[in-house]
Amino acid sequence: MCCFKTLYSNEHGYITRCASCRHLHIAFGTTVLALNQEQFYAYAETVNSCYQANRNRYCPDQKAIQIPTIVKSILLLYSVRELSHLLHLLTEVKEILRKEHLFAFNYN
């Protein structure tokens, strides 16, 4: 049974972590992704790359940026503005995870 702890939330979404399975749940828009930590970092890197490649688009609200998933027939579709909000969520949680890791490393 999953028991979630919210790592970060704002008006655009939230990211939680299950205390038992340790999966991170990214809720953004109408989508929730459940990822292990390795998948989370890979997804964050993909989002960052897509944002960097598209951040100067003329229409920041046009949903035209596709992010593939492990299911070949499912793509996530975002605008530049949405990617910016998503990237903020992911970056905040990456920082929280980094601090947790440093704290655990220094504690032992």
N, C-alpha and C positions, 0 to 999 in steps of 0.2 A: 504494500500500500504506500503510495507516494505521500510524502509530507513536505510541502513546499515552503521555502523561505524566499521572500522577495529580496533580490539583490539590488535592483534599481527599477524605478518606475517614474514616468512622467505622463503628460497629457497625450503622448503618442503611442505609448505601449509600456510593456514591462518585461523584465527577465527574472525568472525564478529558478531555484535549484532544488531538486528533490534530495532530501536528507538521506534516503535509502539508496537510490540508484545513481545519485550524483548527476543526473542529466540536467541540462539547462533548458528551460522552456522560454522561447522568445515569442512573445505575443505582440504582434504589430499589424495594424489594420485588421483584416479579417482572417489572418493566418497565425497559427501557432506552430512553431517548429520545436521538436524535442531532439536535442543534440547532446552527444557526449562532449567532453571538454575538447578533444582533438577536432571533432567536427565543428564545434563552436568557433575555434580559432581559424579554421579553414574558411568557414562562412564569413567571419568578420573580415578576413583578408580579401575574399571575393567581393564583398560589399564595398570595401575601401577602394579596390582596384576599379570597380565599375563607377563609383562616384568620381574618382580622380579623372577617369577617361571621359566622363560626361558632364562634369560640373559647370562647364561654360556653354551648355546648350542654350539656344535662344529661348525656348519655351520650358521653363523649369517645372511646370505643372503637367506637362504631357507625359502620360504613362507610355514610355517607349523603351525602357531599359529592362532587358530580360536577364534574370539570374537563373541558371539551370539548377535542378535538384538531382538527387540520386535516382529519381524516377524520371526516365527520359521523356515521358509524355507530359510532365508537369514542369512548368516554368513559373517563376515569380516575376511579376511585372510591376515596375516602380517608375515614378517620376524622379527627377533630380532632387526636388524638394523632399520627397519621401525618403530617398536614399540618405539625404543629409540627416534627417531625423532618426532613421534607423542606425546610421553610423554613430550618431551621438550615443544612443542606447548601448550599442556594442562596445564603444570605446570606454564608457563609464564602467561597464562590467569587467572589461579586460583589466582596467586599473584596480578594481576591487579584488579580482582574482590574483593579480600580481602582488598586491599588498598582503593578501592571505598567505600566499606562498612564501613571501619574505618573512612574515611573522612566524609561520610554522618552521621555516628553516632556522631562523634565529632562536626560536624557542627550544629546539632540540639541540 
